[in-house]
Structures are given as structure tokens and as C-alpha cells.
Amino acid sequence: MRAWGEPADRIEAAALIVTELVTNAVQHTSTRRIRCRLLHSTQGVRICVWNRGRARIPAPASPAESAGLPVGQVPASADLEGDEALARLSEDGRGLLLVDALAARWGTRAALAGRLVWADL
């Protein structure tokens, strides 16, 4: 991306998005074959992660849903102590929240040959 003249903040965002999408591919499919590709165009950069599995890609969860708490009942961090705070705030489902925040848009496409998840910067 540096060779394409992309700014440092977009390169950092792309690195985080690639990490999250590849992590999801590893966690949510049983395949060992995963491909990652970056495409450059006049509109920006598209990140594509493909795998042979066709497992459902989880939708991004709200922070409350990720913690397993009813919406509107997320405890303030001051209300929880040490390890209890860490135990209550799950990391599962937060990767796609990050992708959603960093990407201009993203989506997924399933086919007989596998699943493609893409994100545009």
C-alpha cells in the first residue's frame, strides 16, 4: 500500500481489518486454506479474505451483546472490580465492530466454493 501512495493511517486501518477478517476465517471455518488480497483502484483499496468454508459470518454485535448483557444494562467499568470486569466483557464479536468502524463499507458473499468477506477503505 505504501507503493500505491496510501497514507499511513489507511495502511494501519488495513492491517487491523486484515487481522480481524483472517481471524474470523480461522475461527469460523474448518478449512486450512485462506486467501487474502488487496485491490487498488481510483476509489481506494478493497481488502478481500476468502476461505473454502461456508460457515455463517457473525454479524457485528453491540458492546452490550458482546458482554452477554441486556442492552441498556452494561455496567460501568467502575462498578466491576479487576478480573470480574475482564470476565464480563467478552472479546467475541468485537472484531467486526472494528471492521465496521474502520471500513467505508464491508460485506460478505457465499458461494459453493467458499466465502468471501470484503472491506473497502
VMD Tcl script that draws the C-alpha trace (Angstrom):
set ca {
  {0.00 0.00 0.00}
  {2.96 2.31 0.53}
  {3.93 1.76 -3.10}
  {0.41 2.84 -4.08}
  {0.92 6.09 -2.17}
  {-1.64 5.31 0.52}
  {-1.34 7.36 3.73}
  {-0.05 5.78 6.94}
  {-3.43 5.91 8.71}
  {-5.10 3.96 5.88}
  {-2.28 1.39 5.96}
  {-2.79 0.93 9.71}
  {-6.55 0.59 9.26}
  {-5.99 -2.01 6.52}
  {-3.66 -4.01 8.77}
  {-6.29 -4.11 11.54}
  {-9.05 -5.08 9.11}
  {-6.96 -7.87 7.57}
  {-6.16 -9.19 11.05}
  {-9.83 -9.26 12.04}
  {-11.10 -10.82 8.80}
  {-8.42 -13.51 8.75}
  {-9.05 -14.25 12.44}
  {-12.76 -14.71 11.69}
  {-11.93 -17.02 8.79}
  {-9.72 -19.14 11.04}
  {-12.24 -19.23 13.91}
  {-15.45 -19.76 11.94}
  {-14.44 -22.28 9.30}
  {-12.85 -25.69 9.34}
  {-10.65 -25.05 6.32}
  {-6.92 -24.50 6.34}
  {-6.96 -22.59 3.06}
  {-7.46 -18.86 3.41}
  {-6.55 -16.21 0.84}
  {-6.11 -12.51 1.41}
  {-5.92 -9.99 -1.41}
  {-5.70 -6.21 -1.57}
  {-7.02 -4.47 -4.66}
  {-6.19 -0.87 -5.55}
  {-8.42 1.36 -7.65}
  {-9.17 5.05 -8.11}
  {-11.86 4.69 -5.41}
  {-9.44 3.31 -2.80}
  {-8.40 -0.10 -1.52}
  {-10.53 -3.23 -1.23}
  {-9.46 -5.98 1.17}
  {-10.71 -9.48 0.30}
  {-10.43 -12.55 2.54}
  {-11.62 -15.84 1.06}
  {-11.87 -19.31 2.57}
  {-13.29 -22.63 1.44}
  {-15.64 -22.91 4.38}
  {-19.18 -21.60 4.14}
  {-19.91 -21.05 7.80}
  {-22.06 -18.05 8.62}
  {-20.09 -14.88 9.30}
  {-21.30 -13.45 12.59}
  {-22.90 -10.02 12.47}
  {-21.19 -7.32 14.44}
  {-22.51 -7.28 17.97}
  {-23.04 -4.22 20.08}
  {-20.71 -3.92 23.07}
  {-23.61 -4.91 25.33}
  {-24.36 -8.04 23.27}
  {-20.68 -8.98 23.27}
  {-20.67 -8.84 27.06}
  {-23.75 -11.07 27.21}
  {-25.74 -8.35 28.96}
  {-29.13 -6.93 28.07}
  {-28.85 -3.73 26.05}
  {-29.02 -0.72 28.34}
  {-27.64 -2.67 31.29}
  {-23.94 -2.50 30.57}
  {-22.20 -1.95 33.92}
  {-19.87 0.98 34.23}
  {-16.26 -0.14 34.49}
  {-16.14 1.45 37.94}
  {-18.89 -0.97 39.06}
  {-16.73 -4.01 38.31}
  {-13.51 -4.96 40.00}
  {-10.34 -6.28 38.32}
  {-10.74 -9.79 36.93}
  {-14.53 -9.58 37.15}
  {-14.51 -6.68 34.68}
  {-12.37 -8.69 32.26}
  {-14.52 -11.79 32.62}
  {-17.75 -9.88 31.92}
  {-16.51 -8.07 28.83}
  {-16.05 -10.72 26.15}
  {-13.86 -10.10 23.12}
  {-16.03 -12.27 20.86}
  {-17.89 -10.31 18.22}
  {-15.87 -7.14 18.58}
  {-13.68 -7.71 15.52}
  {-16.50 -6.95 13.10}
  {-17.37 -3.84 15.10}
  {-13.82 -2.72 14.43}
  {-14.11 -3.56 10.72}
  {-17.41 -1.70 10.58}
  {-15.84 1.37 12.21}
  {-12.71 1.43 10.04}
  {-14.08 0.47 6.63}
  {-16.11 2.76 4.39}
  {-18.25 -0.34 3.75}
  {-17.89 -4.09 4.00}
  {-19.82 -7.21 3.17}
  {-19.79 -10.93 2.59}
  {-20.65 -13.24 -0.27}
  {-21.13 -17.01 -0.06}
  {-20.74 -19.41 -2.97}
  {-20.34 -23.15 -3.45}
  {-16.56 -22.74 -3.48}
  {-16.43 -20.83 -0.20}
  {-16.97 -17.45 1.40}
  {-15.58 -14.02 0.57}
  {-15.55 -11.17 3.08}
  {-14.51 -7.78 1.76}
  {-13.92 -4.30 3.15}
  {-13.39 -1.02 1.32}
  {-11.12 1.75 2.56}
}
mol new
graphics top color blue
foreach p $ca { graphics top sphere $p radius 0.5 }
foreach p [lrange $ca 0 end-1] q [lrange $ca 1 end] { graphics top cylinder $p $q radius 0.2 }
display resetview
